[in-house]
């Protein structure tokens, strides 16, 4: 993998597979709006889940979850609002914002799935 976009895509696919194994269903990948991007939009039973995927090679600069700053949360929230405007049939569903933080330990890939990682900002 020679660039950030292909690396990001790789980790997002692994996170998506991880979530599929836990019963979530993908609605959309890499949703873009003028407000920002959402890595994965999924359904967890009747709940719409907006998911940010973060990978960290090591934890020297904190976990991937810690890198989802307030300003990033705001962009994700605005993009989620735009998604709901465009997809009215989802507008009345419960929603949440999750983060999947991916790291390495002793050559193993570790997933930390944080449900309700933040509230709409």
C-alpha positions as CSV (number, residue, x, y, z in Angstrom):
1,X,0.0,0.0,0.0
2,X,1.7,3.1,-1.2
3,X,-0.6,6.0,-0.3
4,X,-2.9,7.1,2.5
5,X,-6.1,6.6,0.6
6,X,-5.4,3.0,-0.3
7,X,-4.3,2.4,3.3
8,X,-7.4,4.0,4.6
9,X,-9.6,1.9,2.3
10,X,-7.8,-1.2,3.5
11,X,-8.5,-0.5,7.2
12,X,-12.1,0.6,6.4
13,X,-12.8,-2.8,4.7
14,X,-11.3,-4.7,7.7
15,X,-13.5,-2.6,10.0
16,X,-16.6,-3.2,7.9
17,X,-15.9,-7.0,7.9
18,X,-15.4,-6.9,11.7
19,X,-18.8,-5.1,12.1
20,X,-20.5,-7.5,9.7
21,X,-19.5,-10.4,11.9
22,X,-21.2,-8.6,14.7
23,X,-24.5,-8.3,12.9
24,X,-24.3,-4.9,11.3
25,X,-25.3,-4.3,7.7
26,X,-23.7,-1.8,5.4
27,X,-25.8,0.9,3.8
28,X,-23.1,3.1,2.4
29,X,-19.3,3.4,2.3
30,X,-17.4,6.7,2.2
31,X,-20.4,9.0,2.1
32,X,-19.4,12.5,1.0
33,X,-21.2,15.7,1.5
34,X,-19.9,19.3,1.4
35,X,-19.8,19.1,5.2
36,X,-17.5,16.1,5.5
37,X,-17.2,12.3,5.0
38,X,-18.5,9.4,6.9
39,X,-16.5,6.2,6.5
40,X,-19.3,3.7,7.0
41,X,-23.1,4.0,7.4
42,X,-24.6,0.9,8.7
43,X,-27.7,-0.6,10.4
44,X,-27.5,-2.3,13.8
45,X,-31.0,-3.8,13.9
46,X,-33.2,-0.7,13.8
47,X,-30.4,1.8,14.6
48,X,-28.6,3.8,12.0
49,X,-24.9,3.9,12.8
50,X,-22.5,6.5,11.5
51,X,-19.0,5.0,11.9
52,X,-15.6,6.6,11.8
53,X,-12.6,4.2,11.3
54,X,-9.2,5.1,12.6
55,X,-6.0,3.2,12.4
56,X,-2.9,3.7,14.4
57,X,0.3,1.8,13.7
58,X,1.4,2.4,17.4
59,X,-0.1,4.2,20.3
60,X,2.7,6.7,20.8
61,X,0.3,9.5,19.8
62,X,-2.8,8.1,21.4
63,X,-5.4,5.7,20.1
64,X,-7.3,6.1,16.9
65,X,-10.4,6.9,18.9
66,X,-8.6,9.8,20.7
67,X,-7.9,11.3,17.2
68,X,-11.6,11.9,16.6
69,X,-11.5,15.5,17.8
70,X,-14.4,17.8,18.5
71,X,-14.0,19.4,15.1
72,X,-14.0,16.0,13.4
73,X,-17.1,15.1,15.4
74,X,-18.8,18.2,14.2
75,X,-18.0,17.4,10.5
76,X,-19.3,13.9,10.9
77,X,-22.5,15.2,12.6
78,X,-23.1,17.7,9.8
79,X,-22.5,15.0,7.2
80,X,-24.9,12.7,9.0
81,X,-27.6,15.4,9.1
82,X,-27.1,15.9,5.3
83,X,-27.4,12.1,4.8
84,X,-30.7,12.1,6.8
85,X,-32.0,15.0,4.7
86,X,-31.2,13.0,1.5
87,X,-32.7,9.8,2.9
88,X,-35.9,10.8,4.5
89,X,-36.9,7.1,5.1
90,X,-34.1,7.0,7.7
91,X,-34.9,10.3,9.3
92,X,-37.1,8.9,12.1
93,X,-34.7,6.1,13.1
94,X,-32.6,6.1,16.1
95,X,-29.0,7.0,15.3
96,X,-25.6,6.7,16.9
97,X,-22.0,7.6,16.2
98,X,-19.4,4.8,16.6
99,X,-15.7,4.7,16.3
100,X,-13.7,1.7,15.3
101,X,-10.1,2.1,16.4
102,X,-7.6,-0.3,14.8
103,X,-4.1,-0.9,16.2
104,X,-1.3,-3.4,16.2
105,X,0.1,-5.3,19.1
106,X,2.8,-7.9,18.6
107,X,1.9,-8.3,14.9
108,X,-1.8,-8.8,15.6
109,X,-4.5,-6.5,14.4
110,X,-6.7,-5.3,17.3
111,X,-10.1,-3.7,17.0
112,X,-11.7,-1.4,19.6
113,X,-15.3,-0.8,18.7
114,X,-16.7,2.2,20.7
115,X,-20.5,2.3,20.4
116,X,-22.0,5.8,21.0
117,X,-18.5,7.2,20.9
118,X,-19.9,10.8,20.8
119,X,-23.2,12.6,20.7
120,X,-24.4,14.7,17.8
121,X,-22.5,18.1,18.0
